Amino acid sequence: MTLALTLALSLTVTPVVAQQQAADLQFPSEISEFGLFTSPHMAIYKPKGAGPFPALVLLHQCGGLGAGNWRNESMLEWARQAVTRGYVAMLVDSLGPRGVDTVCLGAKGGVTFARGARDALQAAEHLQKFDFVDARRIALAGYSWGAMVGVFGNSTQRSSSLLPNVRFAATVSFYPGCFRVGPANSSYEIVAPDIDRPLLVMMGELDNETPAEECIAKLGKVKEGGAPIEWHVYPKTTHCWDCRNLDGRSKVDFRGNTIVYRYSKEVTDDSAQRMFGFLDRIMGSRPPVQPSQ
């Protein structure tokens, strides 16, 4: 790392990490099971058998795992898919336990991007305690807000400042935003120049909430410096393409854009294949197994 890059990071990383943050989460110690009426909540799911299995930490969009009568069924489905493919899956809820309903319009209740990154790293640290988890093969999959957390935290200096000696073997980010965050006098980039772990980013061509071109421009510069980054853009695809129970839902985002979500089974299936193909390539493949009952 050059002296100029080191100085630049020391000026940008420390204030971001030092922002006032919510208290640490309490992670589950028991294994949960999938059932007909399972609702998305913070939980650990595992395949049948003793393992050790690779593990996948799953971090939600800006609305969390559920609020009011709405339940984030897409995150629960990703956990099911991970277990079926031979991964331990840990659903993390950065909002609900802290009484935060949403961070769609910005940080709330101390839930910042740095707090989310620390949550994810602490979840990985928690998973390392279980004998059925291969501590060397723990990855992160983030969605929208969680995807931004994944890109934000895939940085040597940020991760070491947030939780030393814990890193993800790989990160997959679904439709992240790659813009600057915060007021002008203390803003920071989601994309750090020292990304050093394998990162797969998947985006939608018609996503006007977190536009793909912003990410491609910034990730491209970091990739040119040698960072292990790859991406894929789905044509004619919107934000949150995997969110079946948000299909057709519209809203106005924090930048004033009118957003309409369109669920796509085809893209969801393809993005699953790309994610698990990427993770298997990085961490070693596992034969499909059945969830523990």
N, C-alpha and C positions, 0 to 999 in steps of 0.2 A: 504494500500500500504506500502511495506517495505521501510526502509530508503535507502537500496541499489538500489531498483527500482526507487525511487524518484530521487536520485542522478544521476543515469544512464539517466533518461529521461531529467533531467535539462541540461545535457551535450549534448544530441542529438537533442532535440526538438527545443531549442532556435535558434541554428545556421540555421536549416532548415527553420524555419519560418521567420528568419531575412534576408534570401536571397533577393536580389533585385527583385522586382516583378513589373509586369505591373500595370497600373492604374485600378481602379475599373470599372466594366461594368455598362452600363446604361440599366436597365431592362425594358421590355415593360409594359405599364400601361393599354393597351387595350387588349381585348380578340380577338384572331384570329379564323378563321373558316377553316375547311378542304374543299378543292375544287378539281376539276378535275386537275387543273394545279398548285396546291400548291407545293411550293418548300421548302425544309428544311431551316429554319431560326430561329433565337431566337424568341420564341413566347410562349404564354400561350393559352391553349385550355381547354375547360370545357364541362362537360355533360350538358344536358338540366336541367333546374330547379335552385332553389335558393341555394341548398346545406344546410348546409356545407358538402363538399365532402373531402375525403382524397386526398392528392396530391402526385405527383411523379415528382421529378426533374430528367431530363434525360441528361446525360453528355456523349459526343461523344468520338470516337476513336481519334488517334493522328492526323488524317487528317482533323479534324473539320467537319463542316456541308456541306462543299463544297468548291471547288477551281477550277478555270477555267471552263471547261464544265462538270466537275463531280459533282454530287449531292449525298449527303449521304441519299439515300432513306430509308435505314434501320432505321435510327433514327426517321424519320417522321412516319414510320409504327409503331414503338414502341409507339409514342405519340398517334396515332389513337387507338391502342390496349388499352392503359391506359384509354382513355376517354370512350371507349365502355364498359369497365369494371367498370366504375363509379368513375374514378379518374380524378382530374384536372391534366393536363400534362404541364410541363414547359420545353421546349427545351432550353438549355443553349449553347451559342456559345462562347467558351473561346478564339478562334483564330481570326475569321473573323473581328470583330470590332476593333481588335488591329493590323490588317494588317499582321498577321502571317499565313503563308500557311500550315505549318506542324510542329509538335514537335516529329515526328517519330524518329529522330536521336538525340533527346535531347532537353532540354529547349531552347526556342528561344523568343526573344522580351520580356523577363521577365515573360513568361508563364511557370512557374515551377509547380511541383506537389503541393507545398504549395499554389501557386496562384490559381490553379484549385480547391483545397479544399475550399479556401476562396470564390471563385466564387460560388461554390455549396451552401455553408452556407449562403451567401448573397442572393442567389436565394430563399432559404427557408425563410429567413427573409422577403424578398419581398412578397412572397406568403401569409405570415401571415397577410398582410394588407387587404386582400380581404375577405369580409364577406362570400363568397361562399366556402372558404377553411377552413377546420378544422385544426387549428394551431397545435393541438396535434398529428395529423396524417399526417406528411409529411415525405416521404421516398426519398432515392436517388437510382437511377439505373445508373451504369456507365459501359462503354464498352471499353475494352482494356486500352487506356490511362485514360479514365474516370473511369474505374474499379479500376485502380491503385490509382487514386485520392480518390475513395471511401474507399479503404482499408487504405490508408495513413491517411485520415482524421477521420477514426473511432477510435479515440484515445482521451482519456480524456484530456490530456495535449495539444496535438496538436490543437484540436478543440477550447479549451479555449484560446489558444494563438492567433489563427487566428480570431475568432469571439466569444467572451464570450456570454453565455446564449442562444446560438442557437445550437440545435443538431437535427439530424435526428432520427426518431423513429426506422428506420431500413435501411439497405443498401444492395443492390444486386449488385454483381460485376461479369460481364461477361468476361471471359478469361483475367484476369489481369496478370501482371508480378509481382513476389514477390522477385526481386533481389535487391541488393544494388545499390544505385544511387549516381553518382558524383565521383570526384577525391578522391584518397586515403586519402588525408589529411582532407577532409570534407565530406566524404561519409555518407550515412544514409540508413537505411532499410525502405522499403515501409511498411512492417508489424511491427507495434509498439507492445510492450509487454502489453499495457494497453487498448487494444480494449475492449469496454464495452457495445456496442449496438449490437442488433441482426444483424448478417452478413451472407448472403448466397453467396457463390462463386461457379460459374459454369465454367467448364474448358473442353478442348478437349484433348483426349488421344494423338492425332497426332499433337498437337500444338507445333512446334519447335521455335516459336517466343516468346511465354511466357509459357514455359513448366509447366505442371500441377504439376510435382513432386517437383519443387521448392516451389510452394505455399503450397502443402500438408505438406511438412516437416516443414515449418515455421509457418503456421497457426495451425498445430497440436500441436506444443509446447505451443502456446498461449492458445489454447483450453484446454489443460491439466491444465492450471492455472485457468480455470473457465470461460473463455471468451465465449459468446454465438455465436459460429461460427459453421456453417454447410456448406458442399460442396457436389458437384456432378461432376463426370468426365464422359463425353460422349465418349464411345468407337469409334474408327475409325473416329474421328472428328477433324477438323483443327481449327485454329484461325479464328475468324470472320465468324462463321458458319451461321449467320443471314444476311450476306452482299450479297444479291442476285446480285446486280450490280457489285460485285467484283469477282464473281464466275470464277475461272480459272486464276485470275490475279496472277502474281508472282512478287517478289521483293527481294532485299537483305536487311536484317534488320541491326540494329546498331551493332550487334555482328558478322556480316558477314554471317549469315545463309541465305540460299535460302528458301524463304517462298512461298508457293502456297496456295491460299484461295479456299475453296470448300464450296459453299452454300449448306445447308441441310434444306429443309422445315420441315422434320420430327423432327430434333433436335430443330429448331427454334420454332416450335409449342410446343414441350415438355418443352423447357426452359421458354416459356411464361406461361405455366401452373404451372411450379414450382415457378416462380417468384411471380405470383399473388396469388398462394396458400400460399406461405410464407408470403407475405404482408398482406393478409386477416387474416392469423393466428395471426400475430403480432399486426395488427392495427384494426382488425374487418372487416368482409366481407361486401360488398355492392352489391345490385342486379345490373345486367347489364343494362345499359341505352344507349340512343342514343346521339351522339354528338350534341352540339348546332349548329344550322344552321344560 
